[in-house]
Amino acid sequence: AGCGVSGAHYCCLATHNYCSIDMEITGGDKNEIKMIYDELFKRKDEIEGSFGQPLTWDRLDDNKMSRVRISLENVDIFNKEDWKKMIGFFIEYVPKFEKSFEKIIKEVVKKVRKV
């Protein structure tokens, strides 16, 4: 899902081991991606304070992407007994996650791109 700026988006994943909500920074060149991530990281306390709990911050230096993530471990998309827990996770956390980033990501991208 889009977050209002090019090169950054939300992604919901469900796997054999976990489900997660990610803010993925993928657009632009690698240097710009890392600059956007670094600016977001400077505001980590503000973002996590708004979200209400710690997030996982992955700069991924060797990749042309960076991400911030909240995850629910030990669930399996192929196990029907886990579906209710996974759906509850997404219902509870997607709106909070988006709200924690919506203003800040736009400010950060504008600053980095000097738009």
C-alpha positions as CSV (number, residue, x, y, z in Angstrom):
1,A,0.0,0.0,0.0
2,G,1.2,3.5,-0.7
3,C,2.2,6.0,1.9
4,G,1.9,9.1,-0.1
5,V,5.5,9.4,-1.4
6,S,7.2,7.6,-4.2
7,G,9.8,5.1,-3.3
8,A,8.3,4.0,0.0
9,H,5.4,1.7,0.7
10,Y,3.7,-0.5,3.3
11,C,3.9,-4.3,2.9
12,C,2.0,-7.0,4.9
13,L,3.6,-10.4,4.8
14,A,2.5,-13.8,6.0
15,T,5.0,-16.7,5.8
16,H,5.6,-20.2,7.3
17,N,7.2,-18.6,10.4
18,Y,5.8,-15.1,10.9
19,C,3.7,-12.3,9.7
20,S,4.8,-8.7,9.5
21,I,3.9,-5.1,8.6
22,D,6.8,-3.3,6.9
23,M,7.6,0.2,5.8
24,E,9.9,-0.5,2.8
25,I,12.1,2.2,1.3
26,T,12.9,1.1,-2.3
27,G,12.8,4.0,-4.7
28,G,15.7,6.0,-5.9
29,D,19.3,5.2,-5.8
30,K,20.9,3.2,-3.0
31,N,22.4,6.4,-1.4
32,E,19.0,8.1,-1.4
33,I,17.4,5.1,0.2
34,K,19.9,4.9,3.0
35,M,19.6,8.7,3.5
36,I,15.8,8.4,3.9
37,Y,16.3,5.4,6.3
38,D,18.9,7.3,8.3
39,E,16.6,10.4,8.6
40,L,13.7,8.1,9.8
41,F,16.1,6.4,12.3
42,K,16.9,9.8,13.8
43,R,13.2,10.1,14.6
44,K,13.0,6.5,15.9
45,D,11.8,7.5,19.4
46,E,9.1,9.7,17.9
47,I,7.9,6.9,15.6
48,E,8.0,4.2,18.2
49,G,6.4,6.5,20.7
50,S,3.5,7.1,18.4
51,F,3.3,3.4,17.6
52,G,3.4,2.4,21.2
53,Q,6.1,-0.2,21.1
54,P,9.6,-0.9,19.7
55,L,10.0,-1.7,16.0
56,T,12.7,-3.6,14.1
57,W,15.0,-1.3,12.1
58,D,16.8,-2.9,9.2
59,R,19.1,-0.6,7.2
60,L,20.2,-3.5,5.1
61,D,23.5,-1.9,4.0
62,D,24.2,-4.5,1.2
63,N,20.7,-4.2,-0.4
64,K,19.0,-1.5,-2.4
65,M,16.2,-1.3,0.2
66,S,15.7,-0.6,3.9
67,R,12.8,-1.3,6.1
68,V,11.1,-0.8,9.5
69,R,9.1,-3.8,10.7
70,I,6.7,-5.0,13.3
71,S,6.2,-8.8,13.3
72,L,4.3,-11.6,15.0
73,E,6.5,-14.7,15.3
74,N,5.7,-18.4,15.4
75,V,2.6,-18.3,13.1
76,D,2.2,-20.1,9.8
77,I,0.1,-18.9,6.9
78,F,-0.6,-22.6,6.0
79,N,-1.9,-23.4,9.5
80,K,-5.6,-22.5,9.7
81,E,-5.4,-22.4,13.5
82,D,-3.1,-19.3,13.2
83,W,-5.3,-17.3,10.8
84,K,-7.4,-15.7,13.5
85,K,-4.2,-14.6,15.4
86,M,-2.6,-13.2,12.2
87,I,-5.8,-11.4,11.1
88,G,-6.1,-9.9,14.6
89,F,-2.4,-8.7,14.3
90,F,-3.0,-7.0,11.0
91,I,-6.3,-5.4,12.2
92,E,-4.7,-4.0,15.3
93,Y,-1.4,-2.9,14.0
94,V,-1.8,-1.8,10.3
95,P,-3.7,1.5,11.2
96,K,-1.2,2.3,14.1
97,F,1.7,1.6,11.9
98,E,0.5,3.8,9.1
99,K,-0.4,6.6,11.5
100,S,3.1,6.5,13.1
101,F,4.7,7.1,9.7
102,E,2.2,9.1,7.6
103,K,3.5,12.6,8.5
104,I,7.1,11.8,9.2
105,I,7.8,9.9,6.0
106,K,6.6,12.8,3.9
107,E,8.7,15.2,5.8
108,V,11.8,13.0,5.6
109,V,11.5,12.4,1.8
110,K,10.9,16.1,1.2
111,K,14.1,16.9,3.2
112,V,16.3,14.3,1.5
113,R,15.0,15.1,-2.0
114,K,15.0,18.8,-1.2
115,V,11.6,19.1,-2.9
